[in-house]
Amino acid sequence: MTEFAKTVSILIPVYNREKYIAGCIQSALDQTHSHIEVVVSDNQSTDETWKICKQFAARDSRVRIFQNEINAGPVRNWLRCAQEARGMFSKMLFSDDLLERNCIEMMLLRMTPETAFVLTSARIGESRQTAQITYAERKPLLTWKEYLNRQLDGRLPDSPCAALMRTSDFLENLKLTFPTCVPRPFERHGAGPDAMSMILTAKNYPYVACIQEPLVFFLAHSGSITVSARKKRNVSNPVIDGYTSAKSYFLKKNESWSCWLKYVFRRWLTDMNLRHSWISFSRYLKDREGDGTMSEYIVVVLLAPIWISPVIFRKILRTLF
């Protein structure tokens, strides 16, 4: 393996994270894998974030920092990081998250020419001590279909911060937006482009590798997009809608009609549970690449008993008709 191939670029896009950025960068520098660079792209922070980044860059030549001329939004800032990367492999690290010291070393060992990327489980919480382990996949290798099904079911992370992938794949498959039937502000929050970068990459390789050990820590705090999304009830949430719409668009274009409809149907049930209120199934279909026609209803009635439990199915029948 050449020196270039050995190098892993740890990508840290940041905006107004003065409380967290120092710990984040330090966790990247503390990696047991010696061939790393830390690429930080600041999105015109208005607090002390940029000052802290400059201090790290002055102390350690492995830290390369860049600042956008304007706040370009999250997705363009992720792209900026990848465009500045010198390594063959990249590891996205959001500025309020941390890596375990052996993260890069362990993930790089699992990367092969047939592997799209390497996924690790994660600790999520307000601290490492109280965090819960999530996305602990026991199977070390997943086929494309296995990965897609687990991803759609929420058993694998949407965030590329749990993945090590080729820089070229990340650049190719990280899209700013998607031509969904209902326009969504994908560039504003990044919910959709992040998950789709991995889905589009996985589709081009035989396998996705999984590490059951949690090698990343995702900090849950009030400023986190994910935490904010979970707190909102009884309203349409742009983050949740972004993920659902992007995945619905992909399935409608690339997978079977029944695969798309199954996903939309199950998401409809989940979203009603999150909001604690009724959502029109016809409207929900139309907002996620469907027609809201009787044919879609009929397919749901025929296949829903396979997709969900009989008790839930009977309740749905009473509400649909």
C-alpha beads as a LAMMPS data file, in Angstrom:
LAMMPS data file: protein, C-alpha beads

321 atoms
320 bonds

1 atom types
1 bond types

-500.0 500.0 xlo xhi
-500.0 500.0 ylo yhi
-500.0 500.0 zlo zhi

Masses

1 110.0

Atoms # bond

1 1 1 0.000 0.000 0.000
2 1 1 1.412 3.394 -1.008
3 1 1 1.760 6.272 1.427
4 1 1 -1.171 7.958 -0.325
5 1 1 -3.329 4.885 0.133
6 1 1 -2.376 4.672 3.783
7 1 1 -3.494 8.236 4.440
8 1 1 -6.994 8.702 5.807
9 1 1 -8.553 12.144 5.671
10 1 1 -10.709 12.925 8.681
11 1 1 -13.206 15.516 7.469
12 1 1 -14.626 17.997 9.985
13 1 1 -17.173 20.497 8.637
14 1 1 -17.976 23.045 11.320
15 1 1 -20.183 26.015 12.084
16 1 1 -20.441 27.692 15.508
17 1 1 -19.209 24.803 17.616
18 1 1 -16.799 26.582 19.979
19 1 1 -17.873 24.293 22.843
20 1 1 -17.127 21.076 20.986
21 1 1 -14.615 21.628 18.173
22 1 1 -11.456 21.265 20.286
23 1 1 -12.458 17.849 21.613
24 1 1 -13.523 16.767 18.147
25 1 1 -10.229 17.705 16.489
26 1 1 -8.236 16.201 19.341
27 1 1 -10.034 12.869 19.017
28 1 1 -9.009 12.844 15.350
29 1 1 -5.378 13.627 16.143
30 1 1 -5.259 10.930 18.831
31 1 1 -5.812 8.084 16.349
32 1 1 -3.559 5.047 16.615
33 1 1 -3.310 4.998 12.809
34 1 1 -0.400 7.311 12.117
35 1 1 -1.134 8.275 8.490
36 1 1 -3.939 10.783 8.926
37 1 1 -4.775 14.335 8.040
38 1 1 -7.518 16.401 9.635
39 1 1 -9.362 18.619 7.160
40 1 1 -11.483 21.307 8.810
41 1 1 -13.832 23.510 6.785
42 1 1 -15.372 26.379 8.716
43 1 1 -18.676 27.688 7.366
44 1 1 -18.157 31.305 8.468
45 1 1 -18.624 30.726 12.182
46 1 1 -19.548 33.800 14.212
47 1 1 -18.183 32.525 17.550
48 1 1 -14.661 31.422 18.564
49 1 1 -14.693 28.273 16.408
50 1 1 -12.337 29.573 13.693
51 1 1 -9.872 30.895 16.281
52 1 1 -9.690 27.458 17.916
53 1 1 -9.161 25.798 14.517
54 1 1 -6.261 28.130 13.759
55 1 1 -4.654 27.272 17.096
56 1 1 -4.746 23.555 16.262
57 1 1 -3.356 24.140 12.765
58 1 1 -0.471 26.184 14.209
59 1 1 0.456 23.377 16.607
60 1 1 0.055 20.331 14.348
61 1 1 0.848 20.174 10.616
62 1 1 -1.644 17.317 10.176
63 1 1 -4.468 19.823 10.663
64 1 1 -5.381 21.668 7.463
65 1 1 -8.018 24.359 7.858
66 1 1 -10.190 26.185 5.349
67 1 1 -12.882 28.818 5.678
68 1 1 -15.674 29.454 3.190
69 1 1 -16.149 33.006 1.964
70 1 1 -19.834 32.751 2.827
71 1 1 -21.944 30.290 4.798
72 1 1 -22.529 27.780 2.017
73 1 1 -24.874 25.510 3.959
74 1 1 -24.033 22.101 5.432
75 1 1 -23.928 19.928 2.303
76 1 1 -21.620 22.248 0.365
77 1 1 -19.397 22.427 3.415
78 1 1 -19.189 18.620 3.528
79 1 1 -18.209 18.698 -0.136
80 1 1 -15.573 21.350 0.559
81 1 1 -13.953 19.045 3.090
82 1 1 -13.879 16.151 0.630
83 1 1 -12.554 18.349 -2.175
84 1 1 -9.621 19.402 0.010
85 1 1 -8.879 15.838 1.159
86 1 1 -5.614 14.242 0.076
87 1 1 -6.265 10.724 1.319
88 1 1 -7.673 7.831 -0.687
89 1 1 -10.098 7.179 2.191
90 1 1 -12.180 9.669 4.142
91 1 1 -13.881 9.577 7.508
92 1 1 -16.528 12.245 8.071
93 1 1 -16.619 13.554 11.637
94 1 1 -19.215 16.102 12.627
95 1 1 -17.856 18.833 14.866
96 1 1 -19.753 17.785 18.003
97 1 1 -18.799 14.100 17.758
98 1 1 -15.748 12.062 18.789
99 1 1 -13.724 9.113 17.538
100 1 1 -12.361 6.296 19.660
101 1 1 -8.553 6.151 19.428
102 1 1 -8.528 2.947 17.347
103 1 1 -11.386 3.962 15.049
104 1 1 -9.426 4.575 11.841
105 1 1 -7.068 1.648 12.431
106 1 1 -9.907 -0.845 12.902
107 1 1 -12.001 0.454 10.021
108 1 1 -9.101 0.537 7.580
109 1 1 -8.321 -3.115 8.333
110 1 1 -11.790 -4.076 7.084
111 1 1 -11.615 -2.086 3.835
112 1 1 -11.135 -4.262 0.709
113 1 1 -11.570 -3.659 -3.043
114 1 1 -15.006 -5.337 -2.838
115 1 1 -16.149 -3.236 0.126
116 1 1 -18.187 -0.091 -0.482
117 1 1 -17.382 1.259 2.952
118 1 1 -16.911 0.169 6.542
119 1 1 -19.626 0.906 9.102
120 1 1 -19.239 0.930 12.853
121 1 1 -21.842 0.981 15.589
122 1 1 -22.052 4.175 17.633
123 1 1 -22.535 5.447 21.126
124 1 1 -25.197 8.145 21.284
125 1 1 -25.858 10.233 24.362
126 1 1 -25.045 13.290 26.425
127 1 1 -21.750 11.727 27.546
128 1 1 -19.651 8.654 26.757
129 1 1 -20.478 7.216 30.179
130 1 1 -24.260 7.418 29.739
131 1 1 -24.431 6.828 25.979
132 1 1 -26.408 3.963 24.477
133 1 1 -24.856 1.690 21.845
134 1 1 -26.831 1.750 18.585
135 1 1 -26.554 0.199 15.113
136 1 1 -24.631 -2.829 16.407
137 1 1 -24.758 -5.058 13.318
138 1 1 -23.526 -8.588 14.082
139 1 1 -22.999 -9.704 10.506
140 1 1 -19.491 -8.648 9.364
141 1 1 -20.393 -8.398 5.675
142 1 1 -23.685 -7.292 4.161
143 1 1 -24.721 -7.677 0.552
144 1 1 -26.254 -4.695 -1.215
145 1 1 -29.820 -5.884 -0.563
146 1 1 -29.094 -6.677 3.073
147 1 1 -27.585 -3.245 3.573
148 1 1 -30.501 -1.485 1.846
149 1 1 -33.142 -3.339 3.864
150 1 1 -31.401 -2.634 7.162
151 1 1 -30.900 1.003 6.234
152 1 1 -34.544 1.466 5.315
153 1 1 -35.622 -0.208 8.565
154 1 1 -33.468 2.162 10.631
155 1 1 -31.106 -0.564 11.819
156 1 1 -28.080 1.156 10.265
157 1 1 -27.078 4.822 10.534
158 1 1 -27.998 7.492 8.004
159 1 1 -24.921 9.509 8.905
160 1 1 -21.643 9.021 6.989
161 1 1 -19.945 9.850 10.308
162 1 1 -20.268 6.136 11.110
163 1 1 -18.526 5.142 7.852
164 1 1 -15.075 5.025 6.309
165 1 1 -15.293 5.300 2.518
166 1 1 -13.229 6.138 -0.512
167 1 1 -12.911 9.881 -0.990
168 1 1 -13.737 9.505 -4.695
169 1 1 -17.017 7.730 -3.880
170 1 1 -18.019 10.389 -1.378
171 1 1 -17.355 13.145 -3.908
172 1 1 -19.288 11.334 -6.621
173 1 1 -22.319 10.344 -4.557
174 1 1 -22.849 13.256 -2.194
175 1 1 -25.613 15.177 -3.981
176 1 1 -26.734 18.666 -3.042
177 1 1 -30.378 17.877 -3.710
178 1 1 -32.757 15.485 -5.478
179 1 1 -35.613 16.196 -7.919
180 1 1 -38.290 14.826 -5.613
181 1 1 -41.923 15.426 -6.570
182 1 1 -42.223 17.794 -3.597
183 1 1 -39.176 20.100 -3.389
184 1 1 -37.327 19.740 -0.093
185 1 1 -34.672 22.009 1.473
186 1 1 -31.989 19.285 1.352
187 1 1 -29.115 21.783 1.180
188 1 1 -30.356 23.588 4.289
189 1 1 -30.260 20.640 6.708
190 1 1 -28.437 17.832 4.866
191 1 1 -31.020 15.224 5.884
192 1 1 -31.213 12.973 2.835
193 1 1 -27.943 13.743 1.020
194 1 1 -25.948 12.155 3.855
195 1 1 -27.816 8.842 3.790
196 1 1 -28.025 8.830 0.010
197 1 1 -24.248 9.211 -0.322
198 1 1 -23.920 5.817 1.339
199 1 1 -26.847 4.174 -0.454
200 1 1 -25.541 5.230 -3.871
201 1 1 -22.031 4.062 -2.962
202 1 1 -23.164 0.706 -1.563
203 1 1 -25.094 -0.026 -4.750
204 1 1 -21.814 -0.128 -6.724
205 1 1 -20.012 -2.742 -4.606
206 1 1 -20.658 -6.351 -3.568
207 1 1 -20.404 -5.718 0.181
208 1 1 -20.635 -3.314 3.080
209 1 1 -18.392 -4.214 6.034
210 1 1 -19.685 -3.789 9.598
211 1 1 -17.874 -3.520 12.926
212 1 1 -20.007 -4.331 15.954
213 1 1 -17.746 -2.431 18.365
214 1 1 -18.789 1.236 18.765
215 1 1 -15.893 3.309 17.442
216 1 1 -17.667 6.674 17.238
217 1 1 -19.529 8.781 19.777
218 1 1 -22.427 10.970 18.630
219 1 1 -23.145 13.700 21.135
220 1 1 -26.855 14.287 21.815
221 1 1 -27.488 17.904 22.801
222 1 1 -30.111 20.594 22.258
223 1 1 -28.281 22.014 19.238
224 1 1 -28.175 18.676 17.445
225 1 1 -30.377 18.402 14.351
226 1 1 -31.294 14.823 15.213
227 1 1 -32.320 15.642 18.773
228 1 1 -34.325 18.654 17.624
229 1 1 -36.125 16.494 15.072
230 1 1 -37.135 13.920 17.676
231 1 1 -38.597 16.553 19.987
232 1 1 -41.060 17.948 17.478
233 1 1 -44.524 16.461 17.576
234 1 1 -47.752 16.977 15.640
235 1 1 -45.927 18.898 12.887
236 1 1 -44.265 18.039 9.633
237 1 1 -40.531 17.888 10.340
238 1 1 -38.120 18.868 7.528
239 1 1 -35.376 16.522 8.760
240 1 1 -37.601 13.444 8.937
241 1 1 -39.353 14.424 5.699
242 1 1 -35.978 14.940 4.034
243 1 1 -34.806 11.407 4.772
244 1 1 -38.125 9.851 3.799
245 1 1 -38.414 11.816 0.565
246 1 1 -34.843 11.135 -0.566
247 1 1 -35.140 7.405 0.078
248 1 1 -38.581 7.255 -1.547
249 1 1 -37.136 8.957 -4.615
250 1 1 -34.261 6.461 -4.783
251 1 1 -36.540 3.436 -4.399
252 1 1 -39.034 4.646 -6.992
253 1 1 -36.221 5.185 -9.509
254 1 1 -34.041 2.159 -8.762
255 1 1 -35.971 -0.599 -7.004
256 1 1 -39.251 -2.442 -7.493
257 1 1 -42.612 -0.697 -7.153
258 1 1 -43.548 -2.918 -4.209
259 1 1 -40.239 -2.132 -2.453
260 1 1 -40.960 1.587 -2.751
261 1 1 -44.575 1.206 -1.604
262 1 1 -43.622 -0.954 1.359
263 1 1 -41.135 1.664 2.535
264 1 1 -43.610 4.550 2.152
265 1 1 -46.372 2.592 3.877
266 1 1 -44.203 1.714 6.873
267 1 1 -42.878 5.263 7.101
268 1 1 -46.461 6.514 7.075
269 1 1 -47.207 4.401 10.143
270 1 1 -44.006 5.548 11.860
271 1 1 -44.629 9.227 11.164
272 1 1 -48.164 9.032 12.543
273 1 1 -46.756 7.471 15.687
274 1 1 -44.159 10.245 15.974
275 1 1 -46.715 13.001 15.480
276 1 1 -49.484 11.316 17.494
277 1 1 -51.973 12.350 14.828
278 1 1 -53.640 11.077 11.664
279 1 1 -51.941 11.683 8.294
280 1 1 -53.818 11.277 5.028
281 1 1 -52.372 8.204 3.299
282 1 1 -53.243 9.585 -0.136
283 1 1 -51.481 12.882 0.612
284 1 1 -48.511 11.044 2.099
285 1 1 -48.126 8.938 -1.064
286 1 1 -48.279 11.971 -3.341
287 1 1 -45.618 13.734 -1.283
288 1 1 -43.295 10.733 -1.664
289 1 1 -43.291 10.014 -5.382
290 1 1 -46.709 8.327 -5.534
291 1 1 -49.961 9.045 -7.332
292 1 1 -52.347 8.447 -4.439
293 1 1 -54.452 6.299 -6.768
294 1 1 -56.707 3.350 -5.961
295 1 1 -54.149 0.930 -7.441
296 1 1 -51.655 1.926 -4.739
297 1 1 -54.346 1.430 -2.081
298 1 1 -55.179 -2.025 -3.465
299 1 1 -51.523 -3.136 -3.385
300 1 1 -51.267 -1.952 0.227
301 1 1 -54.374 -3.912 1.194
302 1 1 -53.013 -7.052 -0.496
303 1 1 -49.473 -6.845 0.881
304 1 1 -49.851 -5.053 4.214
305 1 1 -50.601 -8.323 6.094
306 1 1 -47.106 -9.464 5.075
307 1 1 -45.479 -6.171 6.028
308 1 1 -47.074 -5.646 9.450
309 1 1 -48.939 -7.531 12.171
310 1 1 -52.610 -8.542 11.601
311 1 1 -53.834 -6.402 14.503
312 1 1 -52.300 -3.237 13.072
313 1 1 -53.550 -4.199 9.609
314 1 1 -57.176 -4.436 10.781
315 1 1 -56.932 -1.003 12.430
316 1 1 -55.617 0.481 9.209
317 1 1 -58.406 -1.035 7.150
318 1 1 -60.979 0.610 9.402
319 1 1 -59.361 4.011 8.884
320 1 1 -58.598 3.740 5.174
321 1 1 -62.081 2.601 4.082

Bonds

1 1 1 2
2 1 2 3
3 1 3 4
4 1 4 5
5 1 5 6
6 1 6 7
7 1 7 8
8 1 8 9
9 1 9 10
10 1 10 11
11 1 11 12
12 1 12 13
13 1 13 14
14 1 14 15
15 1 15 16
16 1 16 17
17 1 17 18
18 1 18 19
19 1 19 20
20 1 20 21
21 1 21 22
22 1 22 23
23 1 23 24
24 1 24 25
25 1 25 26
26 1 26 27
27 1 27 28
28 1 28 29
29 1 29 30
30 1 30 31
31 1 31 32
32 1 32 33
33 1 33 34
34 1 34 35
35 1 35 36
36 1 36 37
37 1 37 38
38 1 38 39
39 1 39 40
40 1 40 41
41 1 41 42
42 1 42 43
43 1 43 44
44 1 44 45
45 1 45 46
46 1 46 47
47 1 47 48
48 1 48 49
49 1 49 50
50 1 50 51
51 1 51 52
52 1 52 53
53 1 53 54
54 1 54 55
55 1 55 56
56 1 56 57
57 1 57 58
58 1 58 59
59 1 59 60
60 1 60 61
61 1 61 62
62 1 62 63
63 1 63 64
64 1 64 65
65 1 65 66
66 1 66 67
67 1 67 68
68 1 68 69
69 1 69 70
70 1 70 71
71 1 71 72
72 1 72 73
73 1 73 74
74 1 74 75
75 1 75 76
76 1 76 77
77 1 77 78
78 1 78 79
79 1 79 80
80 1 80 81
81 1 81 82
82 1 82 83
83 1 83 84
84 1 84 85
85 1 85 86
86 1 86 87
87 1 87 88
88 1 88 89
89 1 89 90
90 1 90 91
91 1 91 92
92 1 92 93
93 1 93 94
94 1 94 95
95 1 95 96
96 1 96 97
97 1 97 98
98 1 98 99
99 1 99 100
100 1 100 101
101 1 101 102
102 1 102 103
103 1 103 104
104 1 104 105
105 1 105 106
106 1 106 107
107 1 107 108
108 1 108 109
109 1 109 110
110 1 110 111
111 1 111 112
112 1 112 113
113 1 113 114
114 1 114 115
115 1 115 116
116 1 116 117
117 1 117 118
118 1 118 119
119 1 119 120
120 1 120 121
121 1 121 122
122 1 122 123
123 1 123 124
124 1 124 125
125 1 125 126
126 1 126 127
127 1 127 128
128 1 128 129
129 1 129 130
130 1 130 131
131 1 131 132
132 1 132 133
133 1 133 134
134 1 134 135
135 1 135 136
136 1 136 137
137 1 137 138
138 1 138 139
139 1 139 140
140 1 140 141
141 1 141 142
142 1 142 143
143 1 143 144
144 1 144 145
145 1 145 146
146 1 146 147
147 1 147 148
148 1 148 149
149 1 149 150
150 1 150 151
151 1 151 152
152 1 152 153
153 1 153 154
154 1 154 155
155 1 155 156
156 1 156 157
157 1 157 158
158 1 158 159
159 1 159 160
160 1 160 161
161 1 161 162
162 1 162 163
163 1 163 164
164 1 164 165
165 1 165 166
166 1 166 167
167 1 167 168
168 1 168 169
169 1 169 170
170 1 170 171
171 1 171 172
172 1 172 173
173 1 173 174
174 1 174 175
175 1 175 176
176 1 176 177
177 1 177 178
178 1 178 179
179 1 179 180
180 1 180 181
181 1 181 182
182 1 182 183
183 1 183 184
184 1 184 185
185 1 185 186
186 1 186 187
187 1 187 188
188 1 188 189
189 1 189 190
190 1 190 191
191 1 191 192
192 1 192 193
193 1 193 194
194 1 194 195
195 1 195 196
196 1 196 197
197 1 197 198
198 1 198 199
199 1 199 200
200 1 200 201
201 1 201 202
202 1 202 203
203 1 203 204
204 1 204 205
205 1 205 206
206 1 206 207
207 1 207 208
208 1 208 209
209 1 209 210
210 1 210 211
211 1 211 212
212 1 212 213
213 1 213 214
214 1 214 215
215 1 215 216
216 1 216 217
217 1 217 218
218 1 218 219
219 1 219 220
220 1 220 221
221 1 221 222
222 1 222 223
223 1 223 224
224 1 224 225
225 1 225 226
226 1 226 227
227 1 227 228
228 1 228 229
229 1 229 230
230 1 230 231
231 1 231 232
232 1 232 233
233 1 233 234
234 1 234 235
235 1 235 236
236 1 236 237
237 1 237 238
238 1 238 239
239 1 239 240
240 1 240 241
241 1 241 242
242 1 242 243
243 1 243 244
244 1 244 245
245 1 245 246
246 1 246 247
247 1 247 248
248 1 248 249
249 1 249 250
250 1 250 251
251 1 251 252
252 1 252 253
253 1 253 254
254 1 254 255
255 1 255 256
256 1 256 257
257 1 257 258
258 1 258 259
259 1 259 260
260 1 260 261
261 1 261 262
262 1 262 263
263 1 263 264
264 1 264 265
265 1 265 266
266 1 266 267
267 1 267 268
268 1 268 269
269 1 269 270
270 1 270 271
271 1 271 272
272 1 272 273
273 1 273 274
274 1 274 275
275 1 275 276
276 1 276 277
277 1 277 278
278 1 278 279
279 1 279 280
280 1 280 281
281 1 281 282
282 1 282 283
283 1 283 284
284 1 284 285
285 1 285 286
286 1 286 287
287 1 287 288
288 1 288 289
289 1 289 290
290 1 290 291
291 1 291 292
292 1 292 293
293 1 293 294
294 1 294 295
295 1 295 296
296 1 296 297
297 1 297 298
298 1 298 299
299 1 299 300
300 1 300 301
301 1 301 302
302 1 302 303
303 1 303 304
304 1 304 305
305 1 305 306
306 1 306 307
307 1 307 308
308 1 308 309
309 1 309 310
310 1 310 311
311 1 311 312
312 1 312 313
313 1 313 314
314 1 314 315
315 1 315 316
316 1 316 317
317 1 317 318
318 1 318 319
319 1 319 320
320 1 320 321
